[in-house]
Amino acid sequence: MKTFEYEILSFPMDRKNSLIEMQAALDTKGQIGWEVVSISSSEFANIGHTVFLKRETSDGADFGDNR
């Protein structure tokens, strides 16, 4: 069975380069196996974005479950 670990990142949108910085951070995470599964954005008071990531762990045992 596959197992996963998760990480949550927050990106405030209070600077002009915020989206560029967000992309760079996600590119870095992607290079080490993290995958974006969801993004939550808030337009209210320019709070920013919350990004939810996951990656498969290497300690998951394979029990032949081919679903």
Residue pairs with C-beta under 8 A, 6 or more apart in sequence:
1 60
1 61
1 62
1 63
1 65
2 56
2 60
2 62
3 56
3 57
3 59
3 60
4 54
4 55
4 56
4 57
4 60
5 54
5 55
5 57
6 52
6 53
6 54
7 29
7 34
7 52
7 53
7 54
8 50
8 51
8 52
8 53
9 25
9 29
9 50
9 51
9 53
10 48
10 49
10 50
10 51
11 18
11 21
11 22
11 25
11 48
11 49
11 50
11 51
12 18
12 46
12 47
12 48
13 19
13 46
13 47
13 48
13 49
14 46
14 48
15 21
18 48
22 49
22 51
26 36
26 51
29 53
32 55
33 55
33 56
34 53
34 54
34 55
35 53
35 54
35 55
36 51
36 52
36 53
37 52
37 53
37 54
38 51
38 52
39 49
39 50
39 51
39 52
40 49
40 50
40 51
40 52
41 48
41 49
41 50
42 48
42 49
